[in-house]
């Protein structure tokens, strides 16, 4: 099958108006010009590698859309699967928490609830549109979860583990007063009641004692079975050095520029949220993803809590540096594939999986179709067989690169 008349985003450059041939679910050939016998014509639209989302928090909210309101897990997961495909995500790491039930999360992020979600995703895997994998978010202050994590590792159910500490007063929640105000607003509590909850969490952390030995054992086991380790919300050089010493190869959501610089110095990959990059700021008042990207310290973008942010975030970042769209697109494709050991995807080049995102820049960034292994898993009706596709109007066409306009 030929896809022609696309602006094709390669690993290090962009073909203004070219074609790609798919055979047996993989990329068989790439041409610098359109072909006259295409199966699908893009009308000048973007063709990007499928998005690899290494951290998406959405699963828990799909199966419990309101606190205490549960829908059947299979229904929630199937609905999320469609949403991810419509946002251009072809490989999704479901970020699931392993903590004890609490006042602020109820059972939503308990290890029992999380294990049930993982088992359900595994049972549905062959019937889902997107390639779903599991990102275990281990709260280091909840060591009772370690035996569960070990069982899941042995069963081959985990693909990424991040070491987290969401205790207020450090990491993501360094500003305790801001965190208390947020808890009060989200949970409908008074500030006094929220302050009491946060105080108990902080006291609980202080009473945990030394968990380093447990972390070392968990990390060694993960590395032995080839599971990538990540740190989370790194805010100091000391924390970055500690998690790197435990074997973490990835720094998720570094809180400060200094922490991101230290992670880079130690050879770690860095990841930040697409909503942060789109908005230009962190909702917690931490490091801006745009600032990190301009400084050359950002390797990956994750959906975090809003998958629709990925495409506009990539297009926005592409305008900040001289290396343009190819470098920005790598944040959601080539770079996460490299960091997570996915050698069969992440780049549009012969031999790799035909995972694609078809998108428009204007009037707003919008995913028009998504292909996984050569099969269209999402389409909004604007991409059609050759001769019948909706083409870019004259205003939109004027915004294409000159080379694309000349060859169109």
N, C-alpha and C positions, 0 to 999 in steps of 0.2 A: 504494500500500500504506500502510495506517495502522498505526502503533505507538501504543498507548494505555495509559493507567494507568502512566505513568512519572514519576519525579521528574527533571525535565529541567534540566540544567545549562547555562544560557546564558552569554553573554559576561560579564554583570555581575550576574546574579541567578539564582535557581532557581525554576522552576515546580513547586510541590509535587505536583501530580497533573494531568498534561496529555497531549497527543497530538501526534504528528508524522506528516505525510504525505510519502511518498517517491514521486517520479515521475522515471523515466529516470535513476536513479542519483543524483538530487539532492534536496535538501530543498525541497518545494513549499509546505508550510504548517505552521504551528505553532499549536496551540490551548492555551488556559489550562486547559481541562477535558477529561476523557476523552470519547471519541466512542463511540457505541453500535454502530458497524459496523466495528470494528477488525479487522485481519487478525491482529495479534499483540497480546496483552495482557501487560503487564509485571508486574502484580501488585504495584505499588509500588516496583519496583526503580529504581536509578539509571540514567539515560541521559546519558552524558558524550560529548563530542567524542572521536573516535578519537585515540589517542596518537601524537604525532609525536616519534620518538626520534632526536635529532640526533647521538647518539654511543653506539654499541653495539659492544663489543669481541668479541662472541661468535663471529663467523664463523670466525676462525682456529682456535679450539678445536673447532669442529664438524668441520672437515676434517682436523684433527690432534688427536684427543681425548687422546692421550698422546704424549709426546715421541718422535718417530721413527715413530709409528704413523699412517699416512695412510689415510683412506677416500676413495672417489671424490668429487670436489668436488661434483658434481651431487647426490649423496645427502646430503652434509653440509649444503649450502645449502637443499635442500628440507626437511630436518628442522628446521633453524633457522627457516625460514619458518613452519612450523606452530607452533613454540614462540612466536614473536613474535605471531602471530595470537591464540593462546590467552591472551596477556598483555594484549590490547587495543591492540596496536601496529598501526596501519594504514599508517604511513609510517615507514620505517626507513633511517637512514643508517649503512651498514656502515663502521665505523672501522677502516681498514686501514693498516698501517704500511709506510713506505718507509725502511728502514735496511739496513745490511749484515748478513750473517749473523754471529752472535756466539756466544760461549760460552753465554750465558744464553737466547738465543732460537732458536739453530740457524737453519734456513731458514724457520721459522714466520713471521717478520716481515721476510723479505728482500724486496727490490723485485721480484725475478722471481716469487716465490711470490704476492705481492700482485697483480701484474699478471695472473697466471693466474686468480686468484679474481675479479677485476674482469671479465675477459673472459667467465668462466663465468656470472656473475650477469647480464651483459648478454644473453647468449644464452638465458637462462631467464626473463627479465623478464616476458614475456607469459603465462607458465605458473605464476607464483607468486601466492600469496594477497595478500601485502603489497606495497605500492609500495616497491621497494628502490632506494636511491640510494647514492652512494659518498662517503664522508668520508675524504679522504687525510690520513693523519697523517705529516707530513714532519719527520723528525729533522734539524734544521738543521745538525748536525755531519756529515751524510752528503751532501755536495753532489753526488756522482756520481748521485744519484737525480733530479736536476733535469731532465735531458733526457727521462727516462721520464715524469715528471709533465707536462712540456710536450706530449709526444705525446698523452697521455691527455686533456689539456685540449683540444687541437685536435680530438680525436675525439669530444668531448662526453661523455666517460665520467665526469668528476668533477663533483661538485655542492657540495662544501665542502672547504676545505683548512685544516688547523690547523698552525701553526708550533710545533714542540715541541723541547725540549731536556731529555732525561732523564739528563743527566750528573749523577752523585752530587755532593752538596755545594751544590746550589742547587735552585730549583724544588720539585718534589714530594719530592725526596730530599735535603732540606737536612740532615737528620740522617744523616751518613754511617755511623755505627756501627749505627744501626737498619736501614739499607739492607743493610749487609754481613750482619747477622744474618738478614734476610729471604732474601737470595740463598742463604746457606748452608742454610737450612731447605728452601727450594723445590727446590734442585738437589742436595740430599744431599751438600753439600761440607763440608769443615771450615771453620771461621771463617777460618783462615789462607789457605786456597785462595780463598775468596770475597773476602777482603781483597785478594788479588793481582789478581783479575779486576777489582774495582772500581777499584783503583789504576791499572790500565792504561787503563780507560775515562776516568778523570779526566785522565791524562797525554795521551791522544789528543785530548781537547777542547782542551787547552792548545796542542797542536801544529797545530790547524786553521787558525790565522791568521784573517784578516778575511773573514767570509762575508757581510758586510753587502751588498756589491754584488750577489752572487748572489741574496740574498733580495729585494732591491729589484727586480731583473729578474723574478723569479718572481711577486712580488706584483703588479707592473704588468700582467703577462700575464694573471693570474687576474682582476683587476678588469676588464680589457678584454673578457673573455668572460662577465662576469657571475657569476663564482664567488665566493661569500662566503668571506672569510678570517677565521680565528680564531687567537687565541693560546692557550697551554696552560700551566697551572700557574704563573700569574703570582704572583710572591712579593715583588716590590718595585715601588715607584712608577715607578722608572726603566725597568723592563722593560715595564710597562703603556704608558708613554709611547712607548717604542721601537716596540712592535708596532702601536700605534695610528698612529704615523707611517708605518708600512709599509702601512697600509690595513686592519688588522684591525678588524672591526666587532663581534667577539664574544670575550669572555674566558671560556675553559673552565676550570672547576675552579680558581678563584683560591685561592691557598694561604693568604692572610692577609686579614683584614678590611680592612686598609689598601689592599691591591691591589684588592679589590672596590669600595671607595669611589672609588678613582681611576678605575677603569673606568667606573663610573657617571658620574663628573664629566665624563669625556671622551665620554659618549654611547654607550658600548659596551654591548651586551647581556651578561649573565652567565649561565653555565650550571654546574650542579653535579650530582653523581650522586644518583640515587634511593636507592641503598643507604646512602649517607651520611645522607640525610634520614630514612630509615626507622630507622636505628640511632642517629641523633643524634650521630654522630661519624665522622671520616675514619679509615680504617684506617692512614693514614700519619701521623696526629696533626696534620693540618692543619685548616683552617677547617671548622666544622660547617655543613652546609647549613641546619639549623634556625636557627642563629644568624644566618646571612646573610638568611634569609627574614624573621625577626622584625625585622631591621634595615632591611627594604625593599630589599635589595641582590641578591635572587635573581630572575631572570627565567625560567629554564628548568630543568627536570629532565630528565636523560638516564638511560637504563638502565645505562650504563657497562658493567658486567659481569654484571648480574642483572636481566633485564626484569621478573620477577615482583615486584620492589620498587616499580614505578611506582604501581600503584593504592593500596597501603597507605600509601606515602609521601605521596601527594596527600591522602588522607583524614586522615592525621596532621597535616599542615601546615595543613589547613583549620581546625583547632581552635586554632591559635596566634594568629590575628589576627582582628580584627572583621569583615574582609571575607569570611570564610568560604570555602565550597566553590567558588564561582565563581572567586575569585582563585587558589585553589590549583590548580584544574583548568586554568586558563590556562597554568600552567607547562609543561604537556605538550600544549598544543593551540594556543590563540590566539597565545601569545608566540613559540614556535618558528616557527609559520607566518609571523608578521610578520618575524622576524629572518632567515629563510631565503628570503623572497620567494615563499612558497606562498599565492597569493591566492585559490585555489579551495577551501580547506579550513581546518580549525582551529577553527571556531565552528559551533554549531547555529543556523543562520539560513537563511531562504529563499534559494535560488539556489546555495548551496554544496554540495559533495559530501556525500552522506549517509554519512559516516564516523562510526560510533558505537561506544561501549563500553557494554554492559549489565552492571551489577555489583550485587552485594549488599555491604552493610556488615558484616552479622552472619551467623553467629557469628564469621567471619573475613572480611576484605575478599577478594572473589573475583570474577573476571571470569566472567560467565555466557554472554556471546555478544559477537561482534565483527562489525560490518558495515563493509564497504568499498564505497563508491559504491553503497549500497543493497543489496548482496548479502551475506548472512551467510557469513563466511569461517571462523567458529568458533562452535560452540555445544556446551554440555555436556548438552543434553537437557532443561533446565529451562524453556527458552523455547519455547513451542509456539503453534500457531494459537489464535485466540480461543476461549475456553471450555474449552481443554484445558491451559492453562499451569499450572505449579506456582506457587501463590500464597504470599505470605509468611504464616507462621504467626502466631498472636496475639501471641506474645512479641516477634517481630521487628516486627510492625505497630505495637506500642506505641512503638517507637523512632523511627518516622517523625515528621516535623514535624506539629504539630497540624492544620494546614490539609489535609495529605495524608490524615490519619486521618478527618477529617470528610467529605471528598469521596469517599473510597474506598467 
